[in-house]
Amino acid sequence: MDQQTGTMIKSGVIATILALVLYKMGVSSPLFILPLLFFAPKFKPNIWAVVPVALVLAILLAYNLIGTSDLWRSSSTIGVLLVGLYFPISSLVGAGIWILLGERRMLTKLLSASAFATAAGFGLVYWLSLGGPVATATGELYQRTIGVLISTVFGGEMPMGLTTEAIFQAIVSLLKRGFLPMFVGQFGFCALLSTILIHRGDSSFQARMTNWKLSENFVWLFLGAWSLVLVSLVVKIPFFDIVGWNVALATTLLYMVQGVSIVAMFFRRKNPNVTATRVFVLALISAFLPGINLVIWIALPLLGVAETWINFRKNS
């Protein structure tokens, strides 16, 4: 066995084990594809890096199918599996696509990696909206589960006159309108973190981070999606509503990343010792701080969109 083959086998085993451990831990499960992306450069050619991804996918499918084999007579089991496996399967398919695209632009890889999640997500929403026996049973099961959780938290007394059904419908509405930006945010964070770790110590990568920019034509998708959202507020068409919100929020998230890149450029122009990574981490933390997060979620996307017409980095 040559050294390269040994390195690939070792990297594949470590990546697979770490991915499964992160997935099983629950709290860290959104990051479970991180080891697969991080160890991918160890594989030559990169198509071999898809093997650990496929292995993790096979193990997760087998684990979930075998673990629920006794419940297959229940109509809700299939629906719960489809809903529960949406993010893991979409993330693994996206990871495989990201790896295969190699040195392509990060935006190209991210959009390509999100294609399956987009198609599967809209398909899943459409299937649930048909209200068939399985879909209905799935909804009822989730509603009962949420009812139990709410009763545990509030002791059976609902705040502000809310009902369990109203809270459940609000959660369903949120998930329908936000499954795509949630995927893009989760997958994009893993992809960004793995790329930063791979290129740690590379000063040229820090410079590239301050030049991340969407295509100028991308703004039409952003404006069109938000226009669709406005139309859906007047014309109550579920299709417009779901597509509009998902695409609008996902593109807003991408423009926020562009806004952070612009801010990182200004910081590094004032002080070259400040790394772009540090600015991105600070922006991420600030996005979850009450008060400050409003500035992050509104100002940064607008800054990114404004660069379509204003060249903030012409002297960078």
C-alpha positions in Angstrom: 0.0 0.0 0.0 1.5 3.4 -1.0 1.5 6.4 1.3 -1.2 8.2 -0.6 -3.6 5.3 -0.3 -2.8 4.9 3.4 -3.5 8.6 4.0 -6.8 8.4 2.2 -8.0 5.3 4.1 -6.9 6.9 7.4 -8.6 10.2 6.5 -11.8 8.4 5.4 -12.1 6.4 8.6 -11.5 9.5 10.8 -14.0 11.7 8.8 -16.6 9.0 8.9 -16.3 8.3 12.6 -16.3 12.1 13.5 -19.3 12.7 11.3 -21.3 9.9 12.9 -20.3 11.1 16.4 -21.3 14.7 15.7 -24.6 13.5 14.2 -25.4 11.3 17.2 -24.6 14.0 19.8 -27.7 16.0 18.8 -26.5 19.4 19.7 -23.6 19.2 17.3 -25.6 17.4 14.6 -25.9 20.5 12.3 -22.1 20.3 12.0 -21.8 16.6 11.2 -20.7 17.2 7.6 -17.8 19.4 8.7 -15.2 16.5 9.0 -16.2 15.2 5.6 -15.5 18.6 4.0 -12.3 19.2 6.1 -10.7 15.9 5.1 -11.7 16.0 1.5 -8.4 17.6 0.2 -6.6 14.5 1.5 -8.1 12.5 -1.3 -6.5 12.4 -4.8 -8.4 12.5 -7.1 -11.2 14.2 -5.1 -13.8 11.7 -6.3 -12.5 9.3 -3.6 -13.5 11.9 -1.0 -17.1 11.1 -1.8 -16.7 7.5 -0.5 -16.8 8.6 3.2 -19.9 10.8 2.4 -21.7 7.8 0.8 -20.7 5.6 3.7 -22.1 8.0 6.3 -25.3 8.3 4.2 -25.7 4.5 4.0 -25.1 4.2 7.8 -27.6 6.9 8.6 -30.3 5.4 6.3 -29.7 1.9 7.7 -29.8 3.2 11.3 -33.0 5.0 10.9 -34.8 2.4 8.8 -33.8 -0.5 11.1 -34.5 1.6 14.2 -38.1 2.2 13.1 -38.7 -1.3 11.5 -41.2 -2.2 14.3 -43.3 0.9 13.5 -43.7 0.5 9.8 -47.4 -0.4 10.3 -48.0 3.2 11.5 -48.9 5.7 8.8 -46.9 8.5 10.5 -43.6 6.5 10.5 -42.9 7.2 6.8 -43.7 10.8 7.1 -41.6 11.3 10.2 -38.6 9.6 8.5 -39.0 11.8 5.4 -39.2 15.0 7.5 -36.5 13.9 9.9 -34.0 12.8 7.2 -34.5 15.9 5.0 -31.6 17.9 6.5 -29.1 15.0 7.0 -29.7 13.6 3.5 -29.6 17.1 1.8 -26.5 18.0 3.7 -24.7 14.8 2.6 -25.8 15.1 -1.0 -24.7 18.8 -0.9 -21.3 17.8 0.6 -20.7 15.3 -2.2 -21.5 17.9 -4.8 -19.3 20.5 -3.0 -16.4 18.1 -3.0 -16.8 17.0 -6.6 -16.8 20.6 -7.8 -13.2 21.0 -6.4 -11.7 24.4 -7.0 -14.8 26.1 -8.5 -16.0 29.4 -7.0 -17.5 29.0 -3.5 -20.8 30.5 -4.7 -21.0 28.1 -7.6 -20.4 25.2 -5.2 -22.9 26.5 -2.6 -25.7 27.0 -5.2 -25.0 23.6 -6.7 -24.9 21.9 -3.3 -28.2 23.5 -2.4 -30.0 22.3 -5.6 -31.0 18.9 -4.1 -32.2 20.5 -0.8 -34.3 23.0 -2.8 -36.0 20.3 -5.0 -36.5 17.9 -2.1 -37.7 20.7 0.2 -40.4 22.0 -2.1 -41.4 18.4 -3.0 -41.8 17.6 0.7 -43.8 20.7 1.4 -46.0 19.9 -1.6 -46.5 16.3 -0.5 -47.5 17.4 3.0 -49.9 20.0 1.6 -51.8 17.4 -0.3 -53.2 16.1 3.0 -53.1 12.4 2.1 -53.4 9.7 4.9 -49.6 9.5 5.6 -49.2 13.3 5.5 -52.2 13.8 7.8 -51.0 11.2 10.2 -47.5 12.8 10.3 -49.0 16.2 11.0 -51.1 14.8 13.8 -48.1 13.1 15.4 -46.0 16.2 15.3 -48.9 18.2 16.7 -49.3 15.8 19.6 -45.6 15.9 20.3 -45.5 19.7 20.3 -48.6 19.7 22.6 -46.8 17.5 25.1 -43.7 19.7 25.0 -45.8 22.9 25.5 -47.7 21.3 28.4 -44.4 20.4 30.0 -42.9 23.9 29.6 -46.0 25.9 30.6 -47.7 23.4 33.0 -50.8 23.2 30.9 -51.6 26.9 31.0 -50.9 28.6 27.6 -49.6 32.2 27.6 -51.6 35.1 26.0 -54.5 32.8 25.2 -52.6 30.8 22.7 -53.6 27.2 21.8 -51.5 24.2 21.0 -52.9 24.2 17.5 -52.0 27.8 16.9 -48.4 27.3 18.0 -48.1 24.2 15.9 -49.5 26.0 12.8 -47.0 28.9 13.5 -44.1 26.4 13.6 -45.3 24.7 10.4 -45.6 28.1 8.6 -42.1 29.1 9.7 -40.6 25.8 8.5 -42.4 26.1 5.1 -41.2 29.6 4.6 -37.7 29.0 5.9 -36.4 25.5 5.1 -34.2 26.7 2.3 -32.4 29.6 4.2 -32.0 27.2 7.1 -30.2 24.7 4.9 -28.1 27.4 3.1 -27.2 28.8 6.5 -26.3 25.5 8.1 -24.5 24.0 5.0 -22.8 27.4 4.2 -21.5 27.7 7.8 -20.0 24.2 7.6 -18.5 24.8 4.2 -17.0 28.2 5.3 -15.6 26.8 8.5 -14.0 23.8 6.8 -12.5 26.1 4.1 -11.1 28.4 6.8 -9.6 25.4 8.7 -8.1 24.0 5.4 -6.5 27.4 4.5 -5.5 28.4 8.1 -2.3 30.4 8.0 -2.8 31.2 4.3 -2.6 35.0 4.0 -3.8 34.9 0.4 -7.0 33.2 1.5 -7.6 36.0 4.0 -7.4 38.5 1.1 -9.8 36.4 -1.0 -12.3 36.5 1.9 -12.5 40.3 1.6 -13.3 40.0 -2.1 -16.2 37.6 -2.0 -19.0 39.1 -4.2 -22.1 37.8 -5.9 -22.7 38.3 -9.6 -24.4 41.6 -10.4 -27.3 39.8 -12.1 -27.9 38.0 -8.7 -29.7 41.1 -7.5 -32.6 40.4 -9.9 -33.2 37.1 -8.1 -33.1 39.0 -4.7 -35.5 41.7 -5.9 -37.8 39.3 -7.7 -38.1 37.1 -4.6 -39.0 39.9 -2.3 -41.5 41.2 -4.9 -43.0 37.8 -4.9 -43.3 38.0 -1.1 -45.1 41.4 -1.4 -47.5 39.9 -4.0 -48.2 36.9 -1.7 -49.3 39.3 1.1 -52.0 40.6 -1.2 -52.8 37.6 -3.4 -53.1 34.6 -1.1 -51.5 31.9 -3.3 -49.5 29.4 -1.2 -47.0 28.7 -4.0 -46.0 32.3 -4.3 -45.8 32.6 -0.5 -43.6 29.6 0.1 -41.3 30.1 -2.9 -41.0 33.8 -2.4 -40.1 33.7 1.3 -37.6 30.8 0.9 -35.7 32.4 -2.1 -35.9 35.9 -0.6 -34.4 34.8 2.8 -31.8 32.6 1.2 -30.6 35.3 -1.1 -30.6 37.8 1.7 -28.4 35.5 3.7 -25.9 35.4 0.8 -25.9 39.2 0.5 -25.2 39.3 4.3 -22.1 37.3 3.7 -21.1 39.7 1.0 -21.7 42.6 3.4 -19.4 40.9 6.0 -16.8 40.6 3.3 -17.0 44.3 2.6 -16.7 45.1 6.3 -13.7 42.8 6.6 -12.1 44.6 3.7 -12.5 48.0 5.5 -11.1 46.5 8.8 -8.1 45.1 7.0 -7.5 48.3 5.1 -7.2 50.1 8.4 -5.3 47.4 10.2 -3.7 44.6 8.0 -3.1 42.6 11.2 -6.9 42.0 11.6 -7.8 38.8 9.8 -10.9 38.4 7.7 -11.7 35.2 9.7 -11.9 37.3 12.9 -14.4 39.7 11.3 -16.6 36.9 10.1 -16.6 35.2 13.5 -17.4 38.5 15.2 -20.3 39.1 12.8 -21.6 35.6 13.4 -21.6 36.1 17.1 -23.2 39.5 16.8 -26.0 38.0 14.7 -27.3 36.3 17.8 -26.9 39.1 20.3 -30.2 40.9 21.1 -30.3 44.5 19.7 -27.1 44.2 17.7 -28.5 41.4 15.6 -31.0 43.7 14.0 -28.1 45.7 12.6 -26.4 42.6 11.4 -29.5 41.1 9.7 -30.6 44.3 8.1 -27.6 46.5 7.5 -25.2 43.9 6.2 -27.5 42.5 3.5 -28.3 46.0 2.4 -24.6 46.8 2.2 -24.1 43.7 0.0 -27.0 44.6 -2.3 -25.8 48.2 -2.5 -22.5 47.0 -3.9 -24.4 46.1 -7.1 -24.3 49.9 -7.9 -21.5 51.2 -5.6 -18.0 49.8 -5.8 -16.9 49.8 -2.2 -13.7 47.8 -3.0 -12.3 49.7 -5.9 -9.2 50.7 -4.0 -8.7 47.4 -2.2 
